[in-house]
Amino acid sequence: MLNVLKTKLSRTRNNFKGKLDELLKSGKTRDDVLEGLTESLILADVGVQTTEKIVDSIRTESKKTDTLHNIQNLLKKEITEIFANLPNPPYLNQSPGVLIMVGVNGGGKTTSLAKLAHRYQQKGKNILMVAADTFRAAAQEQLTIWGKRLNIPVLKGQYGADPASVVYDAVQSFKAKGYDHLMVDTAGRIHTNVNLMNELEKIRRVISREIEGVPQEILLVLDASIGQNALLQAKQFLKFSGLTGIFLTKLDGTAKGGSVISIVEELKLPIKFVGIGETEKDILDFSPAEFVDALLS
């Protein structure tokens, strides 16, 4: 994973490390270094609030005589702790289990769901995928194509149907045929649309009522390339959907990978998976330590 992340985070790392390397050669004081570090973090799209918290903590823990090398070690420690201090229950390690993908249009929900379906299929699990986006014809067609490619059944409803009713029918099939995992692809939400958020809550209630006690993994799919806008989206979704984690997409090629740090710090949500390409195999379990190494190495 580390080598892959180093490649995917190259643009973010180059932007970030450029300023630090200049400071290293300059022989400036600790306060100058911390000022430069603040600028570097903000340029990497870490966000002002999270940047201030990180730098203030380093200022408290460091000494006036600390070298840049020592400060870099403190930086690594601070960022690693942001990721590592969050609970991360493995909901999908149990059977039966439920996965619900949420997010705005264009973030990669359907492809991300297919990647997870493939992953658990490879572990010997029987998967049922559900096309609960009844508003966009292309969404159902896309999941159907994935189903054929992966040889995984897809249940879908009529266009314009109540998504919760589609999920209800899927749950009955899920129970009757003894599937291991139910994976639900929802409509792309505009995060300011309360009606669509309420629809998502309705889907959750149906699943909770019909298969009581089954763990639900509810992942917010976020596009890493949009930086701090991803954080704004996530804050709205957190109000409605009881999220359990984040599936991060489009990390490759972006210079805004630092936004991942502020997303986790401000939302207190773990990043669980990272999408690194377009095929079903292009998925990684998120490792905080390896992410930080790839960002700072």
Secondary structure as GFF3:
##gff-version 3
##sequence-region A 1 297
A	DSSP	alpha_helix	2	8	.	.	.	ID=ss1
A	DSSP	alpha_helix	10	26	.	.	.	ID=ss2
A	DSSP	alpha_helix	30	43	.	.	.	ID=ss3
A	DSSP	alpha_helix	48	61	.	.	.	ID=ss4
A	DSSP	alpha_helix	68	84	.	.	.	ID=ss5
A	DSSP	three_ten_helix	91	93	.	.	.	ID=ss6
A	DSSP	beta_strand	97	102	.	.	.	ID=ss7
A	DSSP	alpha_helix	109	122	.	.	.	ID=ss8
A	DSSP	beta_strand	127	131	.	.	.	ID=ss9
A	DSSP	alpha_helix	137	150	.	.	.	ID=ss10
A	DSSP	beta_strand	154	156	.	.	.	ID=ss11
A	DSSP	alpha_helix	163	177	.	.	.	ID=ss12
A	DSSP	beta_strand	181	185	.	.	.	ID=ss13
A	DSSP	alpha_helix	194	210	.	.	.	ID=ss14
A	DSSP	beta_strand	216	223	.	.	.	ID=ss15
A	DSSP	three_ten_helix	224	226	.	.	.	ID=ss16
A	DSSP	alpha_helix	228	238	.	.	.	ID=ss17
A	DSSP	beta_strand	245	249	.	.	.	ID=ss18
A	DSSP	alpha_helix	259	267	.	.	.	ID=ss19
A	DSSP	beta_strand	271	275	.	.	.	ID=ss20
A	DSSP	beta_strand	283	285	.	.	.	ID=ss21
A	DSSP	alpha_helix	288	296	.	.	.	ID=ss22
###
